Amino acid sequence: LTSFATALSLIGLLIFGVGTIFDFAFAMLLGIISGTYSTWFIAAPMTIWFEERAARKKAGPAPAGARALEAVRPVLGKLEGYGSLSVGSFTTVTAEGAVNVPTAPGSALRLSLLNQTRNDWVKNQVAGPTQDLEGYRDSALRAQWLIEAGKDFSALVNVHARDYDGSARLFRANIIQPGTNDFVPGFDEKKISIDGKNESELQNYGANLRLRWAFAPGLALHSITGYEQVKTFSRGDIDGGFGASFLPPGSYGPGVIPFASETADGIPKHSQWTQEFRLESDTKGPLDWQAGVFFFKEDYKIESFSYDSLAGNAQDGYERVRQKNTASAVFGALSYTVNPQLKLRAGARYTIDKKTFGVEDYFANGFAPCIGPTIGAIPGPPRCTLADIAALGPLSANPKDKKFNWDVSGTYALDKDINLYARAATGFRGSSVQGSGAFNDQSVAGPETVTSIEAGVKADLLNRRARVNFGVFSYRVKDLQLTAVGGAANANILLNADKATGSGFELDMQALLTERLVASLGMGYNRTKIKDPGLAASPCGNGIA
C-alpha cells in the first residue's frame, strides 16, 4: 500500500512535470516498480495483452474482400482487468487499461480506456500565432455490455468516444537538398520557422448493437446496427515557412517561399448509419454458409478555409460542401471443410453505391483567386463568389455505381500451431467528387476496381509464447483514382489512371521473452507502379511533369 500511494504521487509528477522534475519522478517510479515487483501487476497484463492480440488476429476474410477487426468482448462470470503505463521521448505518456465486471449471471460489462499525451517539442523561430508545436492529448473510452440468454439469444452493446487536441502535421519548406535525399546543412527537427497558425482537434462518438437469434436448429440470424459521428478541424501553415519571396530580403524563408499559404479544413456535421442482417448456418457438418444484406447511409459537410499569413492571419476564403452517400449490398459465402487440415471458402457481393454532392457556400477575396484576375494581374476569370464559380461549371454531381465482387480462399493446417493460407479477391471503390472552388472546376473520378492475391503462413511457436505471420501479396488496380495538384492556378482535380500494380511481403513477429518482457518485430516491402503512358499533371508553374 505504501508503494502504491507513493507511485500515485510520482505518476502525477511524471505526467505534469517537466525538466528536472520529470527526470526525478521517472527514476523514482522505476525504482518502486522494480523494488515491488508482483505477478499481478506485471505478468498478468502481459498475458492478457498477448491473448488480446491473438483474439484480434482471429478475424478472417469476410465476403468478397471485406475484413473486420473486433474489440475484445466482455467475459461472463469473470472479474478481471489489466493496466499499462509507458513513458517515451518528448515526455510521451501512454496509459491504458480495461476491466471486466460480471453484472448478472448472463451479462458482463467491459470498460476500456486509453489516454496518450506528448509535450510540445518543436519551437517556432519567428514571431507567429503558434510558438510550440507537435504536442497533443488523445483520449478514448469504450464501454461494452454483453447479454446472453442461453444459447438462443445474445446482445452486445458497444458505446465509444474519442477526443483529440493538439498540433496538426507540420509542413517544412526547403529542408531537402535538391537532387538528393539528404537534409540541408543545419537542419534541426526541433526548430521551425512559420508565420501561420497550427491547431488540430477531433471528437468522435459512436455506438453499435449486435444481436443474434438461434431461431431454428442449425440456423442463426444476426443483426448489426452502427452509428458514428465525427467533428474535426485542422489548420496549418502549408508553405512551411514565413513571408514570401516578393518581400524584401530577410522577410521570408527558409529559402524561397513563392507565396504564403495557410489553410484549414473541418467536418462540422457528420452522421453515418449502417445496418446488416445476416443469416448463417450453425451446424457441425463440413458445409457452412451465410447470406445477408447490408445498408449504408452517410451525410456530412466539409468546410475549407484560407487565411492571409501576411495580413495578421485574417481569413480570406471559405467553402462548404455537402455529400450524401447511400449504399446497399447483398452477399453470400460458402465454406467447406475438406478434411481436418484443409478448409475452403468462397464469397460474393453485389453493391449499389449512390452519392449526391454539392457546393453550398463559397467566397474568396484573396489575390490569386479574386483580386489578381479582377485587375488583370493574373490570367483567368475571377473566382470571388458562389455565382462566379457557378458560371464556370457545375456545382453538383450524382454518381451511381454498381459492382459485383468475389473472393476465394483456403487454409491448410500443417499441425495444430502452423497454418498455411492463400486468398484471391476483388474489391471496388465508388466514384469520388472534387467540388469547384478557388482554383479548380468540379472533377469526378470514376470507380476503381482491385484484384489481389496473397499467400502466407501463421504460426504459434515455443508453446504459444511466440507468433510469426508472414505473407506475400500482389494486386492490380484498374482505373486508379488520383488527386492531381498543379498547373498555373495550382488546381486540385481528380482523375483516373489506367491501372496500377503492386507486390511485396509483410512479416510480423511477437514473442513473450520473459514474464515481464514482450518483443515484437515487423517489416514489409511494397513495390508499386502506375501504368498509364498518357497520364500527366502540370506542376505549379510552366511545363509538364
C-alpha positions as CSV (number, residue, x, y, z in Angstrom):
1,L,0.0,0.0,0.0
2,T,2.8,2.4,0.8
3,S,4.4,1.7,-2.6
4,F,1.1,2.2,-4.3
5,A,0.4,5.5,-2.7
6,T,3.9,6.7,-3.4
7,A,3.6,5.7,-7.0
8,L,0.4,7.6,-7.4
9,S,2.1,10.9,-6.4
10,L,5.0,10.2,-8.7
11,I,2.7,9.5,-11.7
12,G,1.2,13.0,-11.2
13,L,4.7,14.5,-11.3
14,L,5.5,12.3,-14.3
15,I,2.5,13.5,-16.3
16,F,2.6,17.2,-15.4
17,G,6.3,17.7,-14.6
18,V,8.9,19.0,-16.9
19,G,12.7,19.1,-16.9
20,T,14.4,18.0,-13.7
21,I,11.1,17.2,-12.0
22,F,10.2,14.7,-14.8
23,D,13.6,13.0,-14.7
24,F,13.4,12.7,-10.9
25,A,9.9,11.2,-11.0
26,F,10.8,8.8,-13.8
27,A,13.8,7.4,-11.9
28,M,11.9,7.1,-8.6
29,L,9.0,5.3,-10.3
30,L,11.3,2.8,-12.0
31,G,12.8,2.1,-8.6
32,I,9.5,1.5,-7.0
33,I,8.3,-0.8,-9.8
34,S,11.4,-2.9,-9.8
35,G,11.6,-3.0,-6.0
36,T,7.9,-4.0,-5.5
37,Y,7.6,-6.5,-8.4
38,S,4.4,-8.5,-8.2
39,T,2.9,-11.1,-10.6
40,W,-0.5,-9.3,-10.6
41,F,0.9,-6.0,-11.9
42,I,3.4,-7.3,-14.5
43,A,2.9,-10.9,-15.6
44,A,-0.9,-10.8,-15.8
45,P,-1.1,-7.7,-18.0
46,M,1.5,-9.2,-20.4
47,T,-0.5,-12.4,-20.6
48,I,-3.8,-10.6,-21.2
49,W,-2.1,-8.3,-23.8
50,F,-0.8,-11.3,-25.6
51,E,-4.3,-13.0,-25.5
52,E,-6.0,-9.9,-26.8
53,R,-3.6,-9.6,-29.7
54,A,-4.4,-13.3,-30.5
55,A,-8.1,-12.5,-30.4
56,R,-7.6,-9.6,-32.9
57,K,-5.6,-11.9,-35.2
58,K,-8.5,-14.4,-35.5
59,A,-10.6,-12.1,-37.7
60,G,-10.7,-13.8,-41.1
61,P,-11.7,-12.7,-44.5
62,A,-15.3,-11.6,-44.9
63,P,-17.3,-12.0,-48.1
64,A,-15.8,-10.5,-51.2
65,G,-12.8,-8.8,-49.8
66,A,-14.2,-7.1,-46.6
67,R,-12.3,-7.5,-43.4
68,A,-13.3,-6.9,-39.9
69,L,-11.4,-6.3,-36.6
70,E,-13.4,-6.8,-33.4
71,A,-12.7,-5.5,-30.0
72,V,-12.1,-7.9,-27.1
73,R,-15.6,-8.8,-25.8
74,P,-16.8,-8.9,-22.2
75,V,-16.4,-12.3,-20.5
76,L,-19.2,-13.8,-18.5
77,G,-18.6,-14.7,-14.9
78,K,-15.1,-13.2,-14.5
79,L,-13.8,-10.2,-12.7
80,E,-10.6,-9.3,-14.4
81,G,-8.6,-6.4,-15.9
82,Y,-5.3,-5.1,-16.9
83,G,-3.4,-1.8,-16.8
84,S,-0.4,-0.4,-18.7
85,L,1.7,2.8,-18.3
86,S,4.5,3.7,-20.7
87,V,6.8,6.7,-21.0
88,G,8.7,7.7,-24.1
89,S,10.7,10.5,-25.7
90,F,9.4,14.1,-25.7
91,T,7.6,13.2,-22.4
92,T,5.1,10.9,-24.2
93,V,3.0,9.1,-21.7
94,T,0.5,6.4,-22.6
95,A,-1.9,5.0,-20.1
96,E,-4.4,2.2,-21.0
97,G,-6.4,-0.3,-19.1
98,A,-9.6,-2.4,-19.1
99,V,-11.8,-4.0,-16.5
100,N,-14.4,-6.8,-17.0
101,V,-17.2,-6.9,-14.4
102,P,-20.0,-9.5,-14.3
103,T,-23.3,-7.7,-13.8
104,A,-25.6,-10.7,-13.7
105,P,-25.4,-14.5,-14.3
106,G,-25.9,-13.9,-18.0
107,S,-24.3,-10.5,-18.5
108,A,-21.0,-8.7,-18.2
109,L,-19.6,-5.2,-18.6
110,R,-16.2,-4.3,-20.0
111,L,-14.8,-0.8,-19.8
112,S,-11.6,0.2,-21.7
113,L,-9.6,3.5,-21.5
114,L,-6.7,4.9,-23.4
115,N,-5.0,8.2,-22.9
116,Q,-1.8,9.4,-24.6
117,T,-0.1,12.8,-24.2
118,R,3.1,14.3,-25.6
119,N,4.7,17.6,-24.8
120,D,5.5,20.2,-27.5
121,W,9.0,19.6,-28.7
122,V,9.3,21.8,-31.8
123,K,9.9,25.5,-31.3
124,N,8.9,28.2,-33.8
125,Q,11.9,30.5,-34.5
126,V,9.9,33.5,-35.8
127,A,7.1,35.6,-34.4
128,G,3.8,33.8,-35.2
129,P,0.5,32.8,-33.7
130,T,1.8,29.3,-32.7
131,Q,5.1,29.1,-31.0
132,D,5.2,25.5,-29.6
133,L,4.2,22.5,-31.7
134,E,3.9,18.7,-32.0
135,G,2.3,18.2,-28.6
136,Y,-1.1,16.5,-28.2
137,R,-3.6,14.8,-26.0
138,D,-5.5,11.8,-27.4
139,S,-8.2,10.1,-25.2
140,A,-10.5,7.2,-26.0
141,L,-13.2,5.4,-24.0
142,R,-15.2,2.3,-24.8
143,A,-18.0,0.5,-22.9
144,Q,-19.4,-2.9,-23.9
145,W,-22.3,-4.8,-22.3
146,L,-22.9,-8.4,-23.2
147,I,-26.1,-10.2,-22.5
148,E,-26.6,-13.9,-23.2
149,A,-29.9,-15.8,-22.7
150,G,-28.8,-19.3,-23.0
151,K,-27.7,-20.5,-26.5
152,D,-30.6,-18.9,-28.3
153,F,-30.0,-15.2,-27.9
154,S,-27.2,-12.7,-27.3
155,A,-26.8,-9.0,-27.4
156,L,-23.6,-6.9,-27.4
157,V,-23.9,-3.1,-26.9
158,N,-20.8,-1.0,-27.7
159,V,-20.5,2.7,-27.0
160,H,-17.3,4.6,-27.6
161,A,-15.8,8.1,-27.8
162,R,-12.5,9.7,-28.7
163,D,-11.2,13.3,-28.2
164,Y,-8.0,14.7,-29.7
165,D,-6.5,18.1,-29.2
166,G,-3.0,19.0,-30.4
167,S,-0.8,20.0,-33.3
168,A,-1.6,19.4,-37.0
169,R,1.2,17.8,-39.0
170,L,3.9,20.3,-39.8
171,F,5.0,21.4,-43.3
172,R,8.6,22.3,-43.5
173,A,9.9,24.4,-46.5
174,N,13.2,23.7,-48.3
175,I,14.7,21.1,-46.0
176,I,15.9,18.6,-48.7
177,Q,19.0,19.3,-50.8
178,P,17.9,19.4,-54.4
179,G,18.8,16.2,-56.3
180,T,19.5,14.2,-53.0
181,N,17.7,12.5,-50.2
182,D,19.7,14.5,-47.6
183,F,18.6,17.3,-45.3
184,V,20.1,20.7,-45.9
185,P,23.0,21.7,-43.7
186,G,22.0,22.9,-40.3
187,F,18.5,21.3,-40.3
188,D,17.2,20.8,-36.8
189,E,14.0,18.8,-36.4
190,K,13.2,20.6,-33.2
191,K,13.0,24.0,-34.9
192,I,10.7,25.5,-37.5
193,S,10.0,29.0,-38.9
194,I,6.4,29.5,-39.8
195,D,4.0,32.5,-39.6
196,G,0.8,30.6,-39.9
197,K,-1.4,29.2,-37.1
198,N,-1.3,25.5,-36.3
199,E,-4.1,23.6,-34.5
200,S,-6.0,20.3,-34.7
201,E,-8.9,18.8,-32.9
202,L,-11.2,15.8,-33.3
203,Q,-14.2,14.4,-31.5
204,N,-15.8,11.1,-32.3
205,Y,-18.8,9.4,-30.8
206,G,-20.4,6.1,-31.8
207,A,-22.3,3.0,-30.9
208,N,-23.2,-0.3,-32.3
209,L,-25.6,-3.1,-31.4
210,R,-25.1,-6.7,-32.3
211,L,-27.9,-9.2,-31.9
212,R,-28.0,-12.9,-32.5
213,W,-31.0,-15.3,-32.5
214,A,-30.8,-19.0,-32.9
215,F,-34.4,-19.5,-34.0
216,A,-34.1,-22.9,-35.7
217,P,-31.8,-25.9,-35.4
218,G,-28.6,-25.1,-37.2
219,L,-29.7,-21.6,-38.2
220,A,-28.9,-18.2,-36.7
221,L,-29.9,-14.6,-37.6
222,H,-27.5,-11.7,-36.9
223,S,-28.3,-8.0,-36.8
224,I,-25.6,-5.4,-36.6
225,T,-26.6,-1.8,-36.3
226,G,-24.0,1.0,-36.2
227,Y,-23.9,4.8,-35.8
228,E,-20.8,7.1,-36.0
229,Q,-20.5,10.8,-35.7
230,V,-17.3,12.9,-36.1
231,K,-16.4,16.5,-35.8
232,T,-12.9,17.7,-36.7
233,F,-10.9,20.9,-37.6
234,S,-7.3,21.2,-38.6
235,R,-5.3,24.3,-39.6
236,G,-1.7,24.7,-40.7
237,D,0.9,26.7,-42.5
238,I,1.1,24.9,-45.8
239,D,4.0,26.9,-47.3
240,G,6.2,25.7,-44.4
241,G,7.9,29.0,-43.9
242,F,7.3,32.7,-43.3
243,G,6.8,35.7,-45.5
244,A,7.0,35.5,-49.3
245,S,9.8,36.0,-51.9
246,F,8.3,39.2,-53.3
247,L,9.0,40.9,-50.0
248,P,12.4,42.5,-49.1
249,P,15.3,40.1,-48.4
250,G,15.2,38.8,-44.8
251,S,11.4,39.0,-44.8
252,Y,10.9,35.4,-45.9
253,G,12.4,31.9,-45.5
254,P,13.8,29.4,-45.1
255,G,14.9,29.5,-48.7
256,V,12.5,30.7,-51.4
257,I,8.8,31.0,-50.4
258,P,6.9,31.8,-53.7
259,F,3.7,32.7,-51.9
260,A,2.1,32.4,-48.5
261,S,-0.4,29.5,-48.0
262,E,-2.3,29.0,-44.8
263,T,-5.4,26.8,-44.9
264,A,-7.8,24.8,-42.7
265,D,-10.4,22.1,-43.2
266,G,-13.0,20.7,-41.0
267,I,-16.1,18.5,-40.7
268,P,-18.7,20.4,-38.7
269,K,-21.5,18.0,-39.3
270,H,-21.5,14.2,-39.9
271,S,-23.6,11.2,-39.3
272,Q,-23.2,7.6,-40.5
273,W,-25.7,4.7,-40.1
274,T,-25.0,1.1,-41.1
275,Q,-27.3,-1.9,-40.8
276,E,-26.5,-5.6,-41.6
277,F,-28.8,-8.6,-41.5
278,R,-27.0,-11.9,-41.9
279,L,-28.5,-15.5,-41.9
280,E,-26.0,-18.2,-41.3
281,S,-25.8,-21.9,-40.7
282,D,-24.7,-23.2,-37.3
283,T,-24.1,-26.9,-37.8
284,K,-21.4,-29.4,-37.1
285,G,-21.2,-30.6,-40.7
286,P,-18.5,-29.9,-43.2
287,L,-20.5,-27.3,-45.1
288,D,-21.3,-23.8,-43.7
289,W,-23.0,-20.9,-45.4
290,Q,-24.1,-17.3,-44.8
291,A,-26.1,-14.8,-46.7
292,G,-27.3,-11.3,-45.9
293,V,-27.9,-7.7,-46.9
294,F,-26.1,-4.5,-45.9
295,F,-27.3,-0.9,-45.9
296,F,-25.2,2.3,-45.5
297,K,-26.2,5.9,-45.1
298,E,-23.9,8.9,-44.6
299,D,-24.5,12.7,-44.6
300,Y,-21.7,15.1,-43.9
301,K,-20.4,18.6,-44.6
302,I,-16.8,19.7,-45.2
303,E,-15.6,23.3,-44.6
304,S,-12.4,24.7,-46.2
305,F,-10.8,28.0,-45.0
306,S,-8.0,30.1,-46.3
307,Y,-6.0,32.8,-44.4
308,D,-3.6,35.6,-45.3
309,S,-0.5,34.9,-43.2
310,L,0.9,38.3,-44.4
311,A,-2.1,40.2,-43.0
312,G,-2.3,39.0,-39.5
313,N,-3.7,35.6,-40.5
314,A,-7.0,37.1,-41.4
315,Q,-9.5,34.7,-43.2
316,D,-9.8,35.4,-46.9
317,G,-11.7,32.4,-48.2
318,Y,-14.4,29.9,-47.3
319,E,-16.2,27.0,-48.9
320,R,-18.7,24.5,-47.6
321,V,-19.7,21.3,-49.5
322,R,-22.2,18.6,-48.6
323,Q,-22.2,14.9,-49.6
324,K,-24.9,12.3,-49.1
325,N,-24.0,8.7,-49.7
326,T,-26.2,5.7,-49.7
327,A,-25.2,2.1,-50.5
328,S,-26.8,-1.3,-50.3
329,A,-25.4,-4.8,-50.9
330,V,-26.4,-8.4,-50.9
331,F,-23.7,-11.0,-50.1
332,G,-23.2,-14.7,-49.5
333,A,-20.4,-17.1,-48.7
334,L,-19.8,-20.9,-48.5
335,S,-17.1,-22.7,-46.5
336,Y,-16.3,-26.4,-46.7
337,T,-14.1,-28.5,-44.5
338,V,-12.5,-31.0,-46.9
339,N,-10.7,-32.7,-44.0
340,P,-9.3,-31.7,-40.6
341,Q,-6.4,-30.0,-42.3
342,L,-7.9,-28.3,-45.3
343,K,-10.7,-25.7,-45.3
344,L,-12.0,-23.8,-48.4
345,R,-14.1,-20.7,-48.7
346,A,-15.8,-18.6,-51.4
347,G,-17.9,-15.5,-51.3
348,A,-19.6,-13.0,-53.5
349,R,-21.1,-9.5,-53.1
350,Y,-23.2,-7.1,-55.3
351,T,-23.2,-3.4,-54.3
352,I,-25.1,-0.3,-55.4
353,D,-23.5,3.0,-54.4
354,K,-25.1,6.4,-54.8
355,K,-23.7,9.8,-54.0
356,T,-25.2,13.3,-54.0
357,F,-22.6,16.1,-53.9
358,G,-23.0,19.9,-54.0
359,V,-21.3,23.2,-53.1
360,E,-23.4,25.1,-50.6
361,D,-21.4,28.2,-49.9
362,Y,-18.3,29.9,-51.2
363,F,-16.4,33.2,-51.2
364,A,-12.8,34.2,-51.8
365,N,-11.2,37.7,-51.6
366,G,-7.5,36.6,-51.8
367,F,-5.2,37.9,-54.5
368,A,-4.8,34.6,-56.6
369,P,-8.4,33.6,-57.0
370,C,-10.1,37.0,-56.9
371,I,-8.1,40.3,-56.8
372,G,-5.4,39.3,-59.3
373,P,-7.8,38.1,-62.1
374,T,-10.1,41.1,-61.4
375,I,-7.4,43.7,-62.1
376,G,-5.8,41.6,-64.9
377,A,-2.6,40.8,-63.0
378,I,-3.3,37.1,-63.2
379,P,-4.9,35.3,-66.2
380,G,-8.3,33.6,-65.8
381,P,-11.7,34.6,-64.7
382,P,-12.2,35.8,-61.1
383,R,-13.5,33.3,-58.6
384,C,-14.7,35.7,-55.9
385,T,-18.3,34.5,-55.2
386,L,-20.5,31.4,-55.5
387,A,-22.1,32.9,-58.6
388,D,-18.6,33.3,-60.2
389,I,-17.8,29.6,-59.9
390,A,-21.3,28.6,-60.8
391,A,-20.9,30.4,-64.1
392,L,-17.7,28.4,-64.9
393,G,-19.1,24.9,-64.5
394,P,-21.4,22.5,-62.4
395,L,-21.5,22.7,-58.6
396,S,-23.1,19.3,-58.1
397,A,-22.8,15.7,-59.1
398,N,-24.8,12.5,-58.6
399,P,-22.7,9.5,-59.5
400,K,-24.1,6.0,-59.2
401,D,-22.1,2.8,-59.3
402,K,-22.9,-1.0,-59.4
403,K,-20.3,-3.7,-58.8
404,F,-20.0,-7.5,-58.4
405,N,-17.1,-8.7,-56.2
406,W,-15.9,-12.2,-55.2
407,D,-13.3,-13.9,-53.1
408,V,-11.9,-17.4,-52.7
409,S,-9.6,-18.6,-50.0
410,G,-8.1,-21.7,-48.4
411,T,-6.3,-22.7,-45.2
412,Y,-4.2,-25.8,-44.6
413,A,-3.1,-26.8,-41.1
414,L,0.4,-28.4,-41.1
415,D,-0.2,-29.1,-37.4
416,K,-2.1,-27.5,-34.5
417,D,0.2,-24.5,-34.4
418,I,1.1,-23.8,-38.1
419,N,-1.4,-22.8,-40.8
420,L,-0.8,-22.0,-44.5
421,Y,-3.3,-19.8,-46.3
422,A,-4.0,-18.4,-49.8
423,R,-6.6,-16.0,-51.0
424,A,-7.7,-14.2,-54.2
425,A,-10.3,-11.4,-54.1
426,T,-11.7,-8.4,-55.9
427,G,-13.0,-5.1,-54.5
428,F,-14.0,-1.7,-55.6
429,R,-14.2,1.9,-54.6
430,G,-17.1,4.1,-55.7
431,S,-16.8,7.3,-57.7
432,S,-15.3,10.4,-56.0
433,V,-16.2,14.1,-56.5
434,Q,-13.9,17.1,-56.1
435,G,-16.0,20.3,-55.9
436,S,-15.5,23.5,-57.8
437,G,-13.5,26.0,-55.8
438,A,-11.0,28.8,-55.7
439,F,-8.5,27.2,-58.1
440,N,-10.4,24.5,-60.0
441,D,-13.6,23.4,-61.6
442,Q,-15.5,20.3,-60.5
443,S,-14.0,17.0,-61.3
444,V,-15.3,13.4,-60.9
445,A,-13.2,10.3,-60.8
446,G,-15.0,7.1,-61.8
447,P,-15.0,3.9,-59.8
448,E,-11.8,1.9,-59.3
449,T,-11.5,-1.9,-59.0
450,V,-8.8,-4.0,-57.5
451,T,-7.9,-7.7,-57.9
452,S,-5.5,-9.1,-55.3
453,I,-3.9,-12.4,-54.3
454,E,-2.0,-13.3,-51.2
455,A,-0.5,-16.3,-49.5
456,G,1.4,-17.0,-46.3
457,V,1.9,-18.8,-43.0
458,K,0.7,-18.1,-39.5
459,A,2.5,-20.0,-36.7
460,D,2.4,-20.1,-32.9
461,L,5.8,-21.2,-31.6
462,L,7.6,-22.1,-28.4
463,N,4.5,-23.4,-26.6
464,R,2.4,-20.4,-27.9
465,R,4.9,-17.9,-26.4
466,A,5.8,-16.6,-29.9
467,R,3.9,-15.9,-33.1
468,V,5.0,-15.4,-36.6
469,N,2.9,-14.1,-39.5
470,F,4.4,-13.9,-43.0
471,G,2.7,-13.2,-46.2
472,V,3.4,-12.3,-49.9
473,F,0.9,-10.4,-52.0
474,S,0.3,-8.9,-55.4
475,Y,-2.5,-6.7,-56.6
476,R,-3.7,-4.8,-59.7
477,V,-5.9,-1.7,-59.6
478,K,-7.9,-0.7,-62.6
479,D,-8.9,3.0,-63.1
480,L,-6.9,4.1,-60.0
481,Q,-8.3,7.3,-58.5
482,L,-5.7,10.0,-58.1
483,T,-5.6,13.6,-56.9
484,A,-3.6,15.9,-59.2
485,V,-2.4,19.2,-57.8
486,G,-0.6,21.7,-60.0
487,G,-0.9,23.9,-63.1
488,A,-0.6,27.6,-63.4
489,A,-3.5,28.0,-60.9
490,N,-2.3,25.3,-58.5
491,A,-5.6,23.4,-59.3
492,N,-6.8,20.3,-57.4
493,I,-8.5,17.8,-59.6
494,L,-9.5,14.1,-59.5
495,L,-8.6,11.7,-62.3
496,N,-8.3,8.0,-63.1
497,A,-5.1,6.3,-64.1
498,D,-5.4,3.4,-66.5
499,K,-4.0,0.9,-64.0
500,A,-1.6,0.3,-61.1
501,T,0.2,-2.7,-59.8
502,G,1.8,-3.7,-56.5
503,S,3.6,-6.6,-54.9
504,G,5.5,-7.3,-51.8
505,F,5.6,-9.1,-48.4
506,E,4.8,-8.5,-44.8
507,L,6.4,-10.0,-41.7
508,D,5.0,-9.7,-38.1
509,M,6.6,-11.4,-35.1
510,Q,5.8,-11.2,-31.4
511,A,7.4,-13.1,-28.5
512,L,6.9,-13.3,-24.8
513,L,10.7,-13.4,-23.9
514,T,10.1,-13.4,-20.1
515,E,7.2,-12.9,-17.8
516,R,8.0,-9.2,-18.0
517,L,9.2,-8.6,-21.5
518,V,7.4,-8.7,-24.8
519,A,9.4,-8.2,-28.0
520,S,7.9,-7.5,-31.5
521,L,9.3,-7.2,-35.0
522,G,7.5,-6.0,-38.1
523,M,8.7,-5.3,-41.6
524,G,7.3,-5.1,-45.1
525,Y,8.1,-4.3,-48.7
526,N,5.7,-3.0,-51.3
527,R,6.8,-2.3,-55.0
528,T,4.2,-0.2,-56.8
529,K,3.9,1.1,-60.3
530,I,1.4,3.3,-62.2
531,K,0.9,2.2,-65.8
532,D,-0.7,4.9,-67.9
533,P,1.5,6.3,-70.7
534,G,-0.8,9.3,-71.2
535,L,-1.1,10.3,-67.6
536,A,0.3,13.8,-66.9
537,A,-0.1,16.6,-64.4
538,S,1.0,20.2,-64.8
539,P,3.3,21.4,-62.0
540,C,2.7,24.8,-60.3
541,G,4.2,27.0,-62.9
542,N,5.1,26.1,-66.5
543,G,5.9,22.8,-68.2
544,I,4.6,19.3,-67.9
545,A,5.8,16.6,-65.4
